Amino acid sequence: MNAFSQSKRVVIKLGTGVLTTGIGQLDTARIATLCRQVGQLREHGMEVVLVSSGSIGLGMGKLGLETRPKDLATLQACASIGQTILMNTWQQGFDPLELNVAQILLTREDLRTRHRHNAICNTLEQLLQRGIVPVVNENDTVSASEIQFGDNDTLSALVASVMHADRLCILSNIPGLMDLEHGGAVIPEVPTITPEIEAMAKGTQQTTSVGGMVSKLSAAKIAQRAGCGVIITSGENDRLVDQLLAGEAVGTFFPPSEKPVQAHKRWIAILDQVNGTLRVDAGAAEAVQNGGKSLLAVGIVECEGEFEAGDLVRVEDADGKGIAQGLSRIGRPSLQTMLDEGKTSAEVMIHRDELVLLGQ
């Protein structure tokens, strides 16, 4: 599906630069316009999920801070103060459209754990069925470094992935991916994110935000792999929805992968906390990569890390290149015993339904 007008579900990520005019100052006129644009999409039968930044910047304004705090406690305090203001402003923006919003605050741990992951998806599905506009943000108040998303670009891509969205629109204060070495022209379409494309990215230098084009490209990779097309463009375009619905080229478009990760495996694909590594022989690597087979214990030549049955493990070929990740059905102690004793076993180590190829 490459026509935006055919989308059924859209995730829109809004950066701090779009929503504010300065530290602690929301651009209420811009937010009102964005709300009307969401209303347009809903009139065309689309479900919309917002991923909204801005809480930390708003909290900084209330505390009189001019630079983004570096210590976690102050960042969390700013987020706690700013989140209430942010949600009130969104509801006020949707009031004229007779739409209601719902706050969803997430940490990375919420998506790593399967029962939490399922609960989040069920909640979002119920909200969308009832005509509510979910507004998602990272739960900065409780996020420690090991469970942070790091930026809302990544969060929006993960939400788009697990919610099976057709489109992810990442809106910021830039018009798209620009080729700065050739006059700054916006690249209209990027079928594949290559090292050359990544070299064009620049990090952000804004006081109130994190990320930049580097994080947006990373997010685009995640969403593309899930079968979701991505548009990176300016959130300051009053005609954005009109143009998208008319099929006009806007910003930079990243088409969805032709071979997306299967829906029931997407929660495994987004996991990033690997508990161990399995080195496999050439036959096992071929069976997993090109044969669509489960990984059998007999094909494993070496293992590292401490993992139990059900933990996420990485699979590497004989050269140490990562080829897949999945849920182990055998814990490290039992597997190590097999390897030490030279036993061969046709026991399934990772079932193909719980295995995702890397670089797919």
SELUM-884340 format. One line per 5 residues: for each residue x, y, z of C-alpha. Coordinates in steps of 0.001 Angstrom, whole numbers, plus 500000, padded with zeros to 6 digits. Layout:
// residues N
X/Y/Z  ...
END
This chain:
// residues 360
500000/500000/500000  501770/503141/498776  498785/505521/498485  498325/507485/501691  494601/507865/501021
494183/504081/501328  495633/503980/504851  493376/502687/507593  495592/503440/510585  498093/506286/510906
500580/507118/513665  501690/510763/513801  504786/511730/515764  505022/515400/516724  508355/516821/517785
508921/519476/520410  509980/521934/517697  506544/521674/516091  504534/522067/519289  506419/524890/521009
507594/528380/520250  510252/528326/522947  511069/526780/526297  507826/526275/528177  505690/527911/525500
503192/525796/523566  502198/526950/520102  498454/526680/520674  497629/527911/517164  499781/525175/515656
498220/522547/517920  494731/523704/516885  495730/523269/513232  497152/519818/513920  493916/518816/515651
491906/519913/512616  494200/517864/510394  493643/514800/512581  489916/515483/512233  490316/515448/508437
491973/512052/508552  489221/510664/510735  486591/511991/508308  488309/509856/505667  487855/506787/507846
491374/506651/509279  492266/505777/512847  494910/508105/514277  497385/507650/517125  499480/510639/518205
502954/510359/519691  503564/513721/521291  506781/515214/522606  506941/518405/524641  506432/517485/528298
510035/518051/529392  510259/521389/527597  507021/522553/529218  508258/521499/532632  511519/523346/532052
509519/526503/531435  507576/526112/534672  510815/525573/536613  512578/528473/534925  515262/526290/533331
516921/527526/530148  518919/524410/529269  517870/520763/529207  518788/519122/532551  521427/516407/532435
520489/514607/535629  517670/512079/535469  515779/513297/538549  515369/516836/537199  514366/515524/533773
511729/513363/535428  510455/516304/537459  510152/518414/534300  508269/515621/532534  505883/515204/535448
505038/518909/535441  504830/519257/531673  502781/516153/530869  499653/517511/532549  499907/520774/530602
500494/518872/527370  497448/516623/527745  495167/519501/528757  496252/521410/525673  495564/518463/523376
492087/517992/524833  491322/521692/524433  492472/521468/520813  490130/518565/520086  487148/519962/522014
485798/521968/519013  485839/518710/517015  484014/516860/519803  486858/514378/520069  488341/513018/523276
491955/512109/523965  493505/509395/526125  496948/509484/527693  499247/506480/527149  502641/506660/528886
505137/503916/528025  508606/502693/528903  510679/500341/526784  510061/497619/529369  506348/497823/528586
507013/496603/525047  509728/494093/525985  507424/492077/528239  504842/490094/526296  501920/490440/528717
502483/494201/529004  502887/494436/525245  499549/492673/524745  497839/494847/527350  499034/498017/525599
497826/496794/522210  494441/495797/523629  494028/499189/525307  494924/501097/522146  492603/498945/520052
489728/499599/522449  490365/503351/522425  490423/503467/518624  487235/501417/518377  485532/503953/520645
486645/506921/518549  489215/508204/521037  492499/509819/519948  495315/508149/521931  498200/510466/522786
501349/508456/523506  504500/509701/525203  507440/508134/526963  506861/507784/530692  509857/509967/531525
508814/510211/535164  509778/506585/535820  512120/505800/532912  515635/504914/533975  518399/504777/531374
518022/501042/530764  514304/501288/529920  514255/504568/528024  513346/504744/524356  515748/507659/524132
513565/509666/521776  509979/509706/520576  510997/508906/517000  511868/505396/518144  508758/505212/520310
506525/506202/517393  508044/503521/515151  507525/500850/517793  503918/501944/518307  503348/501888/514539
504865/498415/514384  502881/496766/517162  499645/498498/516118  500006/497393/512485  499803/500976/511212
499844/501635/507477  501666/504958/507802  503960/506677/510267  504238/510443/509806  507203/511959/511651
506619/515698/511819  509315/518123/512905  510656/521524/511905  512507/520199/508848  510933/519441/505442
512434/515970/505085  515770/514240/504552  517966/516831/502883  521026/516282/500736  523176/518993/502292
526094/518312/499971  523970/519160/496950  522162/522351/497869  519965/520983/500631  517321/519518/498318
514775/517213/499969  515106/513611/498839  511562/512579/497822  511855/508803/498359  514256/506395/500037
513435/502753/499212  516330/501433/501314  518280/503139/504081  521890/502615/503042  525092/503795/504765
525167/506648/502243  521691/507744/503321  522648/507477/506996  525679/509692/506352  523311/512518/505415
521740/512544/508872  522585/515139/511476  521832/515067/515215  519700/517723/516876  521129/520754/518644
517850/521954/520133  517780/522777/523831  514550/520960/524632  514736/517867/522433  516807/514820/521605
517250/512829/518424  517476/514543/515054  517595/512941/511604  519734/510080/512909  516923/508897/515169
514328/509480/512447  516162/507195/510040  516472/504581/512758  512723/504859/513355  512037/504566/509633
513985/501294/509547  511880/499837/512364  508599/500857/510755  509580/499776/507234  510466/496334/508543
506985/496076/510046  505355/496844/506700  504613/500476/507546  505434/503319/505165  507092/506389/506714
506861/510069/505839  509320/512543/507340  508236/516113/506760  507481/519484/508326  504724/519797/510896
504325/523468/510031  502558/522767/506726  498896/523799/507018  498042/521901/503813  499830/518690/504744
496755/516459/505000  495216/517929/501841  498412/517176/499942  498751/513656/501321  495148/512763/500540
495593/514161/497024  498582/511899/496478  501114/514709/496296  504746/514060/497214  505471/515618/500585
508756/515424/502464  510666/512143/502251  508802/508858/501832  510211/505529/503005  508087/502738/501453
507293/499646/503519  509430/496546/503160  508334/494119/500458  508965/491313/502965  507780/492677/506316
508072/490762/509557  504952/488669/510099  502428/490300/512398  502640/487678/515153  506450/488059/515277
506642/491843/515481  506875/491978/519231  509984/489768/518963  511448/491958/516225  511314/495080/518407
513006/493458/521403  516559/494705/521922  517711/493259/525255  519500/490079/524194  520351/487640/526988
522737/485433/525041  524352/484591/521720  524311/481358/519722  527015/480685/517120  525774/478231/514471
527365/476203/511694  526890/476859/507978  524103/474317/507614  522045/475798/510415  522608/479329/509125
521387/478297/505677  518324/476539/507097  517356/479548/509209  518087/482274/506664  516920/480696/503434
514973/477591/504379  512453/479096/506769  513390/476439/509323  513566/476388/513107  517012/476461/514697
517905/473022/516065  520342/472436/518912  522462/470226/516676  523436/473247/514572  524855/475249/517489
528624/475224/517950  529036/477791/520719  526946/479843/523143  527553/482899/525318  525623/484764/527998
523237/483685/530719  519805/482811/529397  516875/480646/530352  514132/479093/528276  511972/481916/526940
514755/484520/526887  515719/486482/523778  518941/485282/522133  520900/486406/519100  521944/483967/516389
525279/484466/514607  526862/482654/511695  530371/481179/511755  531862/484625/511021  530097/486269/513951
527550/488097/511800  524105/488434/513370  521515/486639/511254  518489/486282/513533  517049/486658/517003
514374/484700/518802  513118/483077/521962  515216/480220/523266  513467/476988/524198  516536/475636/526033
518396/477374/528852  522151/477978/528808  523029/475262/531385  521318/472469/529438  522675/473679/526110
526212/474019/527457  526063/470444/528766  525120/469228/525273  528011/471163/523734  530559/470026/526348
529588/466364/525971  529501/466559/522190  525931/465390/522049  523879/466000/518921  520226/466784/519372
517391/467511/516985  515660/469379/519789  514306/472763/518720  516348/475637/520124  514310/478442/518524
511052/477631/516749  510571/479402/513425  507391/481052/514765  509512/482694/517469  512445/483666/515243
513015/486861/513259  515706/487363/510652  517959/490380/511101  518355/492811/508246  515133/491575/506690
END
